[in-house]
């Protein structure tokens, strides 16, 4: 029992859950979306600063939630800063596969391999299907913000 | 012998509540989850079913199942008898004057929607006021909001204090010349508060305002007598009462029901149909269009028999013992705060932990075989009142034990171990 739980709640996740990075609302942000997880009532807001060339200059978020959703949002803000929109979308797709597919192979993925390696700490949710939406909420919200939507839901 | 059992046995030894023999009636409780004995503490969401209910439903399907109220053949007569016997059992269970006051619905939610639609159509118009409380489940909020969008009624919300008690003064202050209905729960699913519904009804009736009571979390825990309460409508659901899912109950005073238009149109609810005009049956059948949940009603009847045989006072005593023990035991855990400390509570303990979000708590105890609910419990406005978006909730029923409270407490210790 404890092994699987420790696999889910790794030190990196507990650290980012307790002390989330980029938990703010930058004045210059130009894309915003709110993500809702209707199962638990958690809400996250993702703020993106995207320049004319499609480069993500800054990523930040606000909200409260479980350790998994906050840690995932926090890690995402660090990883996406400096990426292009297309790179961010490729990472979103890979991350979703990582959270849901046991045979996910990071080396065969489209996204940045180093980034996927950092996200690997969240792959423990595969053993906890009810928690996949917690891990992917921030990413869905980021994707919605980039597409010009202002609200999304994990449903 | 547990405290609750001693209380039960003290009055009449033949009525002693033997939790182990109750547990033996529930096949699902014998299993392990993640290698640990299942500890099922999510009874407020839905309760498990005793073999007595399962057997009766199986027997109905295997030996006399047919449609009701229409066939002339033997099986149809037997099914109709079983179905209508279920209605009589429900009437007796809540002490209704007549089984004609018992309308079957899919669940409590549909029963409330039925009243909102039909009572609303007959008696409410723009500007009329309906009073709810902060404690409501979404199922007693959203139907009224839909009616507000349709016809422009006004919703008022009776306040609670920080412990989760309904503020009767605050409720009374909302009763005004345009108040046409009070719709309020009897027991809070999220934090366990027992509302002094007798006083709510008395205050409303003193101004000729009828009251709908959502008893979804009440009937399984305590004696409910709709005539003593003088409730105008009382709704509950089968699946939280150790009966099947898919069957709910609307009790309504007969004159009130017969003054309301039908809910849905179809077979079963008419006395005659031509293309020019249809004549509707009296209540309850006018509200039961189409083939009903026949075997579920038969199963619900068996569940009521089961609960009656245990004795509702014995159940209340058993659960009061569990509530007291769980409250004390959980309060001792570092970082844990119980949400909802009303003067009178049903056996529901909602809590938050400093160390971790309710969702993480739910996942962690699940791995120890302990099933609790984590989230907003379909009562988001209530949680907002406490400045929260989620709590963890343990809810106890007839088959739960103190050892299971200990198992929960031990599993919660793991939260501290993991999260520090």
Interface residues (C-beta under 8 A of the other chain):
Chain A: X1 X2 X4 X5 X6 X8 X9 X14 X39 X40 X41 X42 X43 X64 X65 X66 X67 X68 X128 X130 X131 X134
Chain B: X34 X35 X36 X356 X357 X358 X359 X360 X363 X364 X367 X368 X374 X375 X376 X380 X383 X389 X390 X414 X417 X418 X419 X420
